[in-house]
Every structure is written in C-alpha cells, then in structure tokens.
Amino acid sequence: MIVSSHGRPIGVPMNYTILELCVINIPMILGGIIHMIIIKLPVLNALSGPIDGGLTWRDGKQLFGANKTWKGCVSMPVGTAIGFYILQALTMVSPSLKAHCPVDFESGEVLQTAWGIGLYMGLAYILAELPNSFIKRRIEIPPGQNVAGLKGNVFMVVDQITYAMMDLQILTYTHLIGETFFIMGLVLDLK
C-alpha cells in the first residue's frame, strides 16, 4: 500500500473531519474573491465578451447571458489556483494546518499540486454555473440578478446546491474526501 506524507493510503477515499472540509474550501473562497476583484478591475478587458458569443436559443434569448464572460472563465481558475498556492505555502510553515489539510501537496500527483487542483476546481466551478445560467435565461431571470418570490428562492438554493455538488464531487474524485461527507457537505453549504 502506498501512503501519502500524511500517512493515509493514496487512492482510497477517506472520511475527513469538518475542520478538514473547511480548510479545503478556503482556496475556493479565496478564488471567488480574486475572481470578483479581477472582474471588477479594468484588466483583461479583451476577454470581457460573453462566452456564448451573443448566440441565442430558439426562444430568442441569449444562451447564458452577458455575465458569463471569457474573463470569468480565466479569472476563476487562476484565482482558485492562487488560493490553493496560498494554502500550500501556509501548510509549509504551519504543521497544525498541514495536519488538517486533506491535500497532500508533496505527493507529486498533478491534481494534488496547488496549481493543478486550483485550475481544475476553478474551471469546474465555471462549468457548473452554465446550466443554471441557461435555465435562468429561459425563465427570464436577468444575468447577475435574482427575482423575488418562489422562483428567486428556488434558484438561490439551486445555485448553492450546484456549487456544492461540483465542489464536493471533484474533491471526491480526487480522493480528497470520502463519499460519507458528500451529503453532509451539501447540507453545510446551503447556508
């Protein structure tokens, strides 16, 4: 059996603590913050066009909307990779944090490197938002907004579930958390 520097078997889904799940979500939160800063700044403006190129569906509405841009497709993966790089740097100076970090940055596996897992999870987050944006345009929820009432509340929950499912499914795929926490993570991420 091959074990990581944490002494855990590599390639075997494991159950992790709530603290470890919180630690692994810090880079995703940092990625989202970096993403929003880049979106708001006048940088990468050549990438500000919508990823659907303005194409419309048979109902005449834009596929994903003006807020789903190439700038976002670049900034979220890069922001999340920076978040994982910061986590990696912190685990190098804090034995306590390293003990509670489910990512074995020293394993040598591409998806266990800060840049590999950060780019992968940031891109997955962007891809997970596309079906929601498509459906929202069909039912006339404006890009970057929500509506009042039941429709707005339903999509607020759907947005959170989609994020949580993508985040946790990728972590499970890369063996960072076990299947036991998949449902628990969904519940905790519903805010």
N, C-alpha and C positions, 0 to 999 in steps of 0.2 A: 504494500500500500504506500502510495506517495502522499506525503503530508506537506502542508504549507508551513511557512515560518511561524504561523500561529499554532501549529501542532494539530490542525484539523485536516481530515482527509480531503485531497483535491478531487473535484468532480463528483462529490457526494453531497446532495442537498442537505443542508443543516438547518436546525432551528436556532434562531438568534433572538437575543433579548430586545425588548422595546428600545433600550438605550442604543443598541447597535443599529436598529432601524432608523432611529433619529439621526445618528451620526451619518448614515449613508444618504439621508435626504438633505443634509446641509449643502452638499455641492449642487444639488438640483435647485435649491432655493437661491443659492449664490448665482447659479446660471441664469435663473429667471430675472434676478436683479440686474445682472450685467446685460442681459438681453434687452431689458427695458431702457437702460441707460443708452445703449447703442442705438436703439430705435428712436429715442428722443433727440439724440445728438445729430448735428448735420455732418455725419460721416457715412461713407459707403452709399451715398445718395444714388449712384448709378444702379444700385440694387433695390431701389425703392418701388419698382414696378410689381404689380400683383403676379403671383406665381401662375395664375391661370391665364395670364396674358390678356385679361379682359373678356375671355370667352364666356359665352352664355349657354345655359342649358335650354332645353326645348320650351321651358316656361318663360324664356326671355330674361331671366335673372342671371347675374354673374355666378360662375361655378362656386367660388369660395369667398369672394368679396375682396375689397381693396386693402383690407388689413393683413391679408396673408401674402407677404412680400418675400422676395428673394433675400432682402436684407435680414428678415427674421429667420429665414432658413439657414443663413450663415451665422448670425449672432447667437442664436440659442445653443447650437452645438459647441461653438467656440467658448461661449460663456460658461457652459456646463463643464467643458474640459478645463477651463481655468479654475472653476470651483473644485474639481477633483484634484487638480495640481496643488491648490492651496491645502486641501485635506491631506494629500500625500506629504507635503512639506511639514505640516503640523504633526503628523504621525512620526516623522523622523526626529522631532525634538521632544515629543511627549509620549513616554512609554504607556501612560494611562490611556491616552486617546488611541494609540496603536492597538492596545489590548481590546478596545471596544469598536474597532473599525473592521467590518466584515470583508473589506477589500484587502487582499494580500498583494500590495504593490511590489513586493520583492519576488513574486512567483515567476516573472518573465513572460507570462501569457499576455497577449495583446489586449484582451478585454479586462485585464487586471492592471493595466497601466493607467495613469491618470488621463492621458490624452485619449487612449483607446476607448475606455469606458465612458469618458465625458462626451466625446464626439458621438458615440453610439447612442447614448441615452438622450442627448440633446436633439439629435435627428429623429429619434423615435418619438419624442415629445411633440415635435412639429408634425410628424406624420399622423399622430393620434388625434390632433386637432382638426385635420382636414375633413373627415366625415361629419363632425359636428358642424363645421362651418358650412358645408354643403347643405345639410338639413336645415340649418338656421336660415339660409338664404331662401330656401323653398317656402318656409313658413313666415317669411317677412320679418325676421329679427335682424335689424341693421348691423353691419360689421362693427365690432368693438363695443356693442351695446347689449343690453338685455331689455326685456319688456316686463311690465308689471303683471301681476296675476299668476294664475296657474301655469301658463306657458313659460313665463320667466322663471318661476321656481323650479319647474321640471328641468329646464335647460341648465340652471345653475347646478343642480345635482348631477345631471348627465355630464357636464364639463368636469366636475370633480371626480366622478367615477371613471371617466375615460382616462384622465391623467393618472389616477391611482392604479388602474388596471395596467396601463402601459408601463409605468414605472416599476410596479411590482413584478409584472411578467418578465420584463427584461432582467431584473435582478435575480429572479428565479432561474431564468435561462442560463445566466452566467454563474449560477450556483453561489450567489452571494447570500440568499436567504432560502429557507425551506418552504415547501408548499403549506406547512402549517400556518405560517404568517400571512399567506396570500389574502385570505378573507379578513383577518384581523387588520391588516394594512388598509384594506378598502374601507373598513368601518372607521378607523382612526383618521383617514384622510378626508372624510366627508365634512369635516368642520361643522 
